[in-house]
Every structure is written in structure tokens, then in C-alpha cells.
């Protein structure tokens, strides 16, 4: 669905700006290249062999780099799993199949970003690629799962409760990493998902060979620095990402190699705040009365007169003939959904206007200084500089946090999510043989594992045909010394975190049941 605030005959224009809603590309638009061109190497982690289809017919792979990014992400396993990962309202527990999942949220972010990007003359293929990949590293159970995995790393998952943390209980002082979904999304694409043949190295390497512009946009669609103690200001510890990609310019919280990446971060916020409210009504989270009352109070406040005038004659609004107060119409089917659709159209239009003004001003100043446009030296399209002063947007964020994020059903589901994830981690730490062969095999093949484990596996490789796996190298049960070694290996612990992060909500719930309950129905997973 395309959101709009205007008739096609009366498209909005911005004074003195020539790119508004046209097909002409702005000077700040990201430049795309053919994926098989030699100069594409500048934008890619690895070189790539030319795809040609001879002798079937005379032809070559004609995709651009960003088109390749879109395709590689779209056809990845991690992308497909998003269909069963929570956005906010836990569709598996509400029994409402119309609430958004992480997948539908991703597609809606792409649509909002594309609407803004195309209107200001930027590269919508790049914004599509970043949008498609921005949440690949998200955990089951939404942001609660993300925050819980990170807390376990620092031993703070039991804050305010006198219970030993997993870090202390299992002596996990070797954990030298953190967890945050935007970093994990990049890790999925460069370390975990698929493989790619590197023409220069003449061998297969991990990852999908996604462009640096797309990876930077994925990394920076969300904050890359902490907001809370005890590690305030520190970057998250993902050394395999940061060291490999100096292109990311981690001294800047905003994307510096494309405006398109900044727009995706903005689109993510627009989609999230609006659709979370929409889902709360659809999923019957018992906050309809509060939301209707809060919105009516906001719209009828004299200081918000411009919103009142824009909405008073909309068919989904009710205007009281006695006092002229307006509110969302309670007797119109899907009135709240129509209101949210209107809001998204409004926010898209405001964003288009402000971003284009900022882009043109930035371009003109750089031209006057005879300076290069990239890397960008300022934020041109982020949430703060675009919608930070918009009263309606900030109001909706406020009531989202108040009535949705803090909803009783969300809080209860969050509590269950913590319990399930903690139980799964503990089961793996008690007996690593409960991890599937896919994970143990990845770990066993990793050359970064601690020397004591590597030595045993190398001995096993001398007498084994095929891949070595610690399950078979160490036998049915790990002795206490081997367990200590595994728990002291940050590479092993990272693979546990990767595996859990890859789970869907239902998979995590089934894993818990298989680990702790004797229900034969769940053995079908094997």
C-alpha cells in the first residue's frame, strides 16, 4: 500500500529544489555498479567470479551490486525465519495472525524507505537491500530476547534479584563479546549465513559477499553505542566485524557512505511506532480506550491546531456537533488502522521535504568548499534531525512506550522469554552434546578455538574420514575438565549465542520443551 497525503494532480513541491518526486537522481544518490565489474571490488568484501551463461546463450549476470545484495538477503535462510520472529506483540500467544512479525515489519520498513528515497532522487535499490537485511540478527521474542542475551554476557540478567548469574555459576569470565541485533545482523551476513567463492583467494569463504554500503546501513539503522551503564559509550564488542570493516567509520553513529542508509533507520522508527499501535488494537491488548482518549486529547489541544484542521473532515474521524471535539470514529470499521495509515503518509511527506532540503543545502555547501560529498560529515536523514521536532511523531512514541511496550501482556511474555532463553543456555552449558551437529560442526571447524581443544580435534582428524565434530571426538559425556575448557572458550560461547539468536519464537519454545519435557511430539524435530 502506498501512503499519500495528496492527490496525484497536486504533488507537493519544495521551493528551489529540483529533485522532488522525480526520476532524476540527486548528486548524493549512491552509485551502483555491475556486480561482476572489476571496480565492484571496491564495494565488496571479496572478489567474485564472473557469472556467464555460455554455452547456453551469450550473456552474463547483469545485476548491479545492490541488486545482488537484495537477492542474496531475500533468498537466505535467516530472512525466511523472520516470518516466525516476534516484532512486539507475540503473534504466537495472541492467536491473531494479522499482527506483524519481524518479516512483515521488514517489508513495511522497505516500503516506507523506498517511498522517501525515490521522492528525493536517491537509490531505492540500496535502501531496499538495507531494509531487507536490517533485522536478520534479531532474536526470538523481540527486543526482550536481544537484551537478555546481552545481559547474560555481563552477568546482569538477574538484576535486583539475589540469584547467581549464569556468568558466575558457570565461570563464564571468558565471554569477551556483547549482543546487539544490528551488529548480529552484520555478523550473520559475513560470518554465519552461506558461503561465497573468493576469486582472489581461490577458495570458499563465509558470508554472502554483501556490499559495504549495505552492511554499514544495516549496522547503523540502530544505535551503535550504548545508552545505559555500566558500559555507557563503549562500542559493542564484535571484533570480527569492526576490524574487518574500517569502512564502517565507527566514530560516527550515523551512516557516512549513503543517505539511503540514514533513511532506512528513519523508516524503521516510523514503521515501528505506527504499526505497534496498530497491532495493539488488532491484537486486543485492552488499551483501545486509553489510546483513543490520549489521541483525542492531543488533537483537541489548541496548540496542536494544525493536526486538528488536517483531520477534522477525515471519514475515520468523528466530530462532536456539540463542542466540535474530534476523535477516532468508534463506529467506523478499521478506523484506527485508517488513522495510522494517514499518520504514516504524513510522516513520509514531512520526511521527504526535510531530507531534500538538508541534502540540497549540504550539496551546495560542499560544492562551494570544493569538497567531496562522501564520507558524509553530518546526519541528513536520521530520526532526530528529521522528526525530532514533530509533535505528532513524538507523541505517538510516548504512548507506544506507555501503553504497548509497558503492556501487561508484553511484560508477562517478556518474563517467559527470559525464563525460556535462560533455561536453554543452561542446558547447553551443562551438556554441550545437546547442541545439534550443525552448531558443533561449525565450532569444530573453526580455527580460532582454544589450543587445548584444537589439539584433541587435530588428533581426531588424523584417524577420521570427513568432518570432525567434538560430539564424536570427546564421547558421550564431557568430563569436568573438558567442560571447563569449553566454557572458557569465547568461540564456543559465541556459537551458542549465534544459534539461539537464529531461533524463531516457536523453535525456541520447542527447544525448551525437548530439553526439559518428555513430550514425544517434539521429537519429530529430529
C-alpha positions in Angstrom: 0.0 0.0 0.0 1.3 3.4 -0.9 0.6 6.1 1.7 -0.1 9.6 0.5 -1.4 12.9 1.8 -2.1 14.4 -1.6 -3.8 13.9 -4.9 -1.6 12.8 -7.8 -2.6 16.1 -9.6 -1.2 18.1 -6.7 2.1 16.6 -5.9 4.0 18.6 -3.2 6.9 20.6 -4.3 9.7 22.3 -2.3 10.9 25.7 -3.4 14.2 25.9 -5.2 14.7 22.1 -5.1 14.6 20.3 -8.4 14.5 16.7 -7.4 11.2 16.5 -5.7 9.2 13.4 -6.7 11.0 13.0 -10.0 13.1 10.2 -11.6 16.2 12.4 -11.7 18.9 11.3 -9.4 20.3 13.6 -6.8 24.1 14.1 -6.6 24.1 12.4 -3.2 22.5 9.2 -4.6 24.6 6.1 -4.0 26.2 5.0 -7.3 25.6 1.4 -8.2 27.9 -0.9 -10.3 27.6 -4.1 -12.1 28.3 -7.0 -9.7 30.8 -8.6 -12.0 32.7 -5.4 -12.9 36.3 -5.2 -11.7 35.6 -1.9 -9.9 32.9 -3.5 -7.9 35.6 -4.9 -5.7 35.9 -1.5 -4.0 32.4 -2.1 -2.5 32.6 -5.8 -1.7 34.4 -7.8 1.0 35.5 -10.4 -1.5 36.2 -10.5 -5.3 33.7 -12.5 -7.2 33.9 -14.7 -10.3 32.0 -13.6 -13.3 28.7 -15.4 -13.8 28.3 -16.2 -17.5 25.7 -18.5 -19.1 27.6 -19.7 -22.1 27.3 -22.0 -23.9 23.6 -21.9 -23.2 23.4 -18.4 -24.6 25.6 -15.3 -24.9 25.0 -13.5 -21.7 26.3 -12.6 -18.3 24.9 -11.7 -14.8 23.7 -8.2 -15.4 22.7 -7.4 -11.8 24.1 -4.4 -10.0 25.9 -4.8 -6.7 22.9 -3.6 -4.7 20.5 -5.8 -6.7 22.8 -8.7 -5.8 22.5 -7.7 -2.1 18.7 -7.7 -2.3 18.7 -11.1 -3.9 21.3 -12.7 -1.6 19.4 -11.5 1.5 16.0 -12.3 0.2 16.9 -15.9 -0.5 18.8 -16.5 2.7 17.5 -18.8 5.5 17.8 -16.1 8.0 15.4 -13.9 6.1 12.8 -16.7 5.9 13.0 -17.3 9.6 11.8 -13.7 10.2 8.3 -14.8 9.5 8.2 -16.5 12.9 10.0 -14.0 15.0 8.3 -11.5 17.2 8.0 -7.9 16.3 6.4 -6.7 19.5 3.0 -8.3 20.1 3.9 -12.1 20.1 1.6 -13.4 17.4 2.0 -16.9 18.8 0.4 -16.0 22.1 -2.3 -13.6 20.9 -3.7 -16.1 18.4 -4.1 -13.2 16.0 -2.5 -13.9 12.6 -2.8 -10.3 11.5 -0.3 -8.9 13.9 3.1 -8.1 12.4 6.0 -10.4 12.6 9.6 -9.4 12.2 9.2 -10.3 8.5 6.2 -8.1 7.7 7.8 -5.3 9.7 10.9 -5.7 7.5 8.8 -5.4 4.3 7.0 -2.4 5.6 10.2 -0.7 6.5 11.3 -1.3 3.0 8.2 0.3 1.6 8.5 3.4 3.8 12.2 3.8 3.0 11.5 3.4 -0.7 8.7 6.0 -0.7 11.1 8.5 0.8 14.2 7.5 -1.1 12.5 7.7 -4.6 10.9 11.0 -3.8 14.2 12.7 -3.1 16.1 11.2 -6.0 18.2 8.6 -4.2 19.0 4.9 -4.9 16.0 2.9 -3.8 17.7 -0.4 -4.6 20.2 0.3 -1.9 17.5 1.2 0.6 15.7 -2.0 -0.3 18.8 -4.1 0.4 19.5 -2.4 3.8 15.8 -2.7 4.8 15.7 -6.4 3.9 18.8 -7.2 6.0 18.4 -4.8 8.9 16.8 -7.3 11.3 18.4 -10.6 10.2 20.2 -10.8 13.5 17.2 -10.4 15.7 16.5 -12.9 18.4 13.3 -14.8 19.2 10.9 -12.9 21.4 11.8 -9.4 20.0 13.9 -6.9 21.8 13.5 -8.8 25.1 15.5 -11.7 23.7 18.2 -9.3 22.4 18.5 -7.6 25.8 18.5 -10.9 27.7 21.4 -12.4 25.7 23.4 -9.2 26.2 22.7 -9.2 29.9 24.0 -12.8 30.3 27.3 -11.6 28.8 27.8 -9.2 31.6 26.2 -11.3 34.3 23.4 -8.9 34.9 20.3 -11.0 33.8 19.2 -11.2 37.5 19.3 -7.5 38.2 17.6 -6.8 41.5 17.3 -10.4 42.5 19.7 -12.3 44.8 20.3 -15.2 42.4 23.6 -16.3 41.0 24.0 -15.2 37.3 24.9 -17.7 34.6 28.2 -16.0 34.2 29.2 -16.6 37.8 27.5 -20.0 38.1 29.4 -21.4 35.1 32.5 -19.2 35.4 32.0 -17.6 32.0 34.6 -14.9 32.5 35.9 -15.7 29.1 33.0 -14.1 27.4 34.6 -11.2 25.5 31.6 -10.2 23.4 28.3 -8.5 23.7 25.0 -8.9 21.8 23.0 -6.3 19.8 20.8 -7.1 16.9 22.2 -4.7 14.4 25.8 -6.0 14.9 24.4 -9.5 14.9 22.7 -8.8 11.5 26.1 -7.9 10.0 27.7 -11.0 11.6 25.0 -13.2 10.1 25.8 -11.9 6.6 29.6 -12.0 6.9 30.2 -15.0 9.2 27.2 -17.2 9.6 24.9 -17.3 6.5 26.0 -19.1 3.4 29.4 -19.1 1.7 31.0 -17.3 -1.2 33.8 -18.2 -3.6 36.5 -15.6 -3.4 38.2 -15.4 -6.8 41.4 -13.9 -5.4 41.8 -16.5 -2.7 40.6 -19.3 -4.9 38.6 -20.8 -2.1 35.2 -20.7 -0.5 34.8 -18.1 2.3 31.9 -17.5 4.8 29.2 -14.9 4.1 27.1 -13.7 1.2 29.5 -11.0 -0.1 27.2 -8.2 0.7 28.4 -4.7 -0.2 29.9 -2.4 2.4 27.3 0.2 1.8 24.5 -2.3 2.6 26.4 -3.6 5.6 27.0 -0.1 7.0 23.3 0.7 6.6 22.3 -2.5 8.5 24.8 -1.8 11.3 23.7 1.8 11.7 20.0 1.5 11.4 20.0 1.3 15.2 22.3 2.9 17.8 25.9 1.5 17.6 26.8 2.8 21.1 25.2 2.0 24.5 22.9 4.3 26.2 23.0 2.7 29.7 25.6 1.9 32.4 27.8 0.1 33.2 29.3 0.2 29.7 28.0 3.5 28.6 29.7 4.9 25.5 31.5 1.7 24.6 31.1 0.1 21.2 29.6 -3.4 21.3 32.4 -6.0 21.0 32.1 -7.6 17.6 35.8 -7.5 16.6 35.4 -9.8 13.6 33.1 -7.1 12.1 34.8 -3.9 13.2 38.4 -4.9 12.4 37.4 -6.3 9.0 35.4 -3.3 8.0 37.1 0.0 8.8 34.7 1.3 6.1 32.0 1.4 8.9 33.6 4.6 10.5 32.5 3.7 14.0 33.5 7.1 15.2 30.1 8.2 13.7 26.8 6.9 14.9 25.1 7.7 11.6 25.9 6.2 8.2 28.5 8.2 6.4 28.6 6.4 3.0 25.0 6.8 2.0 22.0 9.0 2.8 19.9 5.9 1.9 21.2 4.1 5.0 20.1 7.0 7.2 16.6 6.9 5.6 16.2 3.2 6.4 16.9 4.0 10.1 14.2 6.7 9.9 11.8 4.4 8.1 12.4 1.7 10.8 11.3 4.2 13.5 8.2 5.3 11.5 7.1 1.8 10.8 7.7 0.6 14.4 5.9 3.3 16.3 2.9 3.4 14.0 2.5 -0.3 13.4 3.0 -1.2 17.1 0.0 1.0 17.9 -2.0 -0.6 15.1 -1.2 -4.1 16.2 -2.2 -3.3 19.8 -5.7 -2.6 18.7 -5.8 -5.6 16.3 -4.5 -8.0 19.0 -6.9 -6.6 21.6 -4.3 -5.6 24.2 -7.1 -3.9 26.2 -5.6 -0.4 25.6 -8.1 0.8 22.9 -9.9 3.1 25.4 -6.6 4.7 26.6 -5.2 5.1 23.1 -8.4 6.7 21.8 -8.6 9.1 24.8 -4.9 10.1 24.6 -5.1 10.8 20.8 -8.3 12.8 21.2 -6.8 14.9 24.0 -3.7 15.6 21.8 -5.7 16.5 18.7 -8.1 18.8 20.6 -5.4 20.7 22.4 -5.3 24.2 20.9 -1.5 24.1 20.5 -2.0 21.2 18.0 -4.4 23.1 15.8 -2.7 22.1 12.6 -3.3 18.4 13.2 -7.0 19.1 14.1 -7.6 21.0 10.9 -5.9 18.3 8.8 -8.0 15.5 10.4 -11.4 17.0 11.2 -13.0 16.1 7.9 -11.5 12.6 7.5 -14.1 9.9 7.3 -12.4 7.8 10.0 -12.7 10.7 12.5 -15.8 11.7 14.5 -16.6 15.3 15.1 -19.0 16.0 18.0 -21.6 18.5 16.8 -22.0 20.0 20.3 -18.4 21.0 21.1 -16.6 20.3 17.8 -14.1 17.9 19.5 -12.8 15.3 17.2 -11.8 11.7 17.9 -11.2 8.4 16.1 -14.6 7.1 15.0 -15.6 4.2 17.1 -18.3 3.1 14.7 -16.2 3.0 11.5 -14.7 -0.3 10.7 -10.9 -0.2 10.9 -11.0 3.5 11.8 -7.8 3.2 13.9 -6.0 1.4 11.1 -7.0 4.2 8.7 -5.8 6.8 11.2 -2.4 5.1 11.4 -2.3 4.9 7.6 -2.9 8.7 7.4 -0.1 9.3 10.0 2.4 7.2 8.0 1.6 9.2 4.9 2.1 12.5 6.8 5.4 11.4 8.3 6.6 10.2 4.9 5.8 13.6 3.4 7.4 15.6 6.2 10.5 13.4 5.9 10.7 13.8 2.1 10.5 17.6 2.5 13.1 18.0 5.3 15.5 15.5 3.9 15.6 17.1 0.4 16.2 20.5 1.9 19.1 19.2 4.0 20.6 17.3 1.1 20.5 20.3 -1.2 21.9 22.5 1.4 24.7 20.0 2.2 25.5 19.6 -1.6 25.6 23.4 -2.1 28.0 23.9 0.8 30.3 21.1 -0.3 30.3 22.5 -3.8 31.2 25.9 -2.5 34.0 24.4 -0.5 35.2 22.2 -3.4 34.8 19.3 -1.1 33.8 15.7 -1.7 30.3 14.6 -0.6 31.4 11.4 1.0 32.0 10.4 3.6 29.1 12.4 5.0 30.2 14.8 7.7 26.7 15.3 9.2 23.4 13.5 9.6 21.0 14.4 6.9 18.1 12.0 7.3 18.1 10.4 10.8 15.1 10.4 13.1 16.4 13.2 15.4 17.2 15.7 12.6 14.1 14.8 10.6 11.2 14.1 13.0 12.7 15.0 16.4 10.7 18.2 16.5 7.5 16.8 15.1 4.9 16.9 17.9 2.7 14.1 16.5 5.5 11.7 16.0 7.0 12.3 19.4 3.5 12.0 21.0 3.0 8.6 19.3 6.3 7.4 20.5 5.3 8.4 24.0 2.1 6.5 24.1 3.7 3.5 22.4 6.2 3.2 25.3 3.4 3.9 27.8 0.7 1.5 26.6 2.4 -1.0 24.3 5.9 -1.7 25.4 4.7 -1.5 29.0 1.6 -3.5 28.5 0.8 -6.3 31.0 0.7 -9.0 28.3 4.0 -7.8 26.9 5.6 -7.8 30.3 4.3 -11.3 31.0 5.6 -12.6 27.7 8.9 -11.0 28.3 9.2 -12.8 31.6 8.5 -16.1 30.0 11.0 -15.3 27.2 13.8 -14.7 29.8 13.0 -18.0 31.5 13.0 -20.0 28.3 16.2 -18.5 27.0 18.0 -18.9 30.3 16.9 -22.5 30.5 18.1 -23.2 27.0 21.5 -21.6 27.7 21.9 -23.5 30.9 21.1 -26.9 29.2 23.8 -26.3 26.6 26.4 -25.3 29.3 25.6 -28.3 31.4 25.9 -30.7 28.4 27.2 -29.3 25.1 26.2 -32.5 23.4 22.6 -31.3 23.5 23.6 -28.8 20.8 22.8 -30.0 17.2 25.6 -31.3 14.9 25.2 -28.2 12.7 26.5 -26.0 15.6 29.1 -28.4 17.0 30.4 -29.0 13.5 30.8 -25.2 12.9 32.6 -24.9 16.1 34.9 -27.9 15.5 35.9 -26.4 12.1 36.7 -23.0 13.5 40.5 -22.5 13.6 40.2 -19.9 16.4 39.2 -22.3 19.1 41.4 -22.6 22.2 44.6 -24.7 21.8 43.7 -27.4 24.3 40.5 -28.2 22.3 42.2 -27.8 18.9 44.9 -30.3 19.9 42.4 -33.0 20.6 40.5 -32.3 17.4 43.6 -32.4 15.3 44.5 -35.8 16.7 41.0 -37.0 15.8 41.3 -35.6 12.3 44.3 -38.0 11.7 42.1 -41.0 12.0 38.7 -39.7 10.8 37.2 -39.6 7.4 35.1 -36.4 6.8 34.4 -33.6 9.2 35.4 -33.8 12.9 32.8 -33.0 15.5 33.5 -32.6 19.2 30.5 -34.8 19.9 32.3 -37.8 18.5 35.8 -36.7 19.4 35.1 -36.5 23.1 32.5 -39.2 23.6 29.0 -39.4 25.1 29.8 -37.2 28.2 32.3 -34.4 28.7 34.3 -34.7 31.8 34.6 -31.8 34.2 37.9 -30.6 32.7 36.6 -30.6 29.2 33.5 -28.7 30.2 35.7 -26.1 31.9 37.7 -25.8 28.7 34.6 -25.4 26.5 33.1 -22.8 28.9 36.4 -20.9 28.8 36.4 -20.7 25.0 34.8 -17.5 23.8 34.4 -19.0 20.3 32.3 -21.9 21.7 30.2 -19.5 23.7 29.7 -17.2 20.7 28.4 -20.2 18.7 25.8 -20.8 21.4 24.7 -17.2 21.2 24.6 -17.3 17.4 22.4 -20.4 17.5 20.0 -19.0 20.0 19.7 -15.7 18.1 18.9 -17.6 14.9 15.9 -19.3 16.5 12.3 -18.4 15.8 9.9 -17.9 18.8 8.3 -21.4 18.2 11.6 -23.1 17.7 12.9 -21.7 21.0 9.8 -22.8 22.7 10.0 -26.3 21.2 13.7 -26.5 22.1 12.9 -25.7 25.7 10.2 -28.5 25.7 12.6 -31.0 24.1 15.3 -30.2 26.6 13.2 -30.3 29.7 9.9 -32.1 29.0 9.3 -35.7 27.9 6.8 -35.0 25.2 7.4 -37.3 22.3 5.6 -35.0 19.9 8.6 -32.7 19.9 11.0 -35.4 18.9 9.6 -35.0 15.4 12.1 -32.1 15.0 14.8 -34.7 14.6 
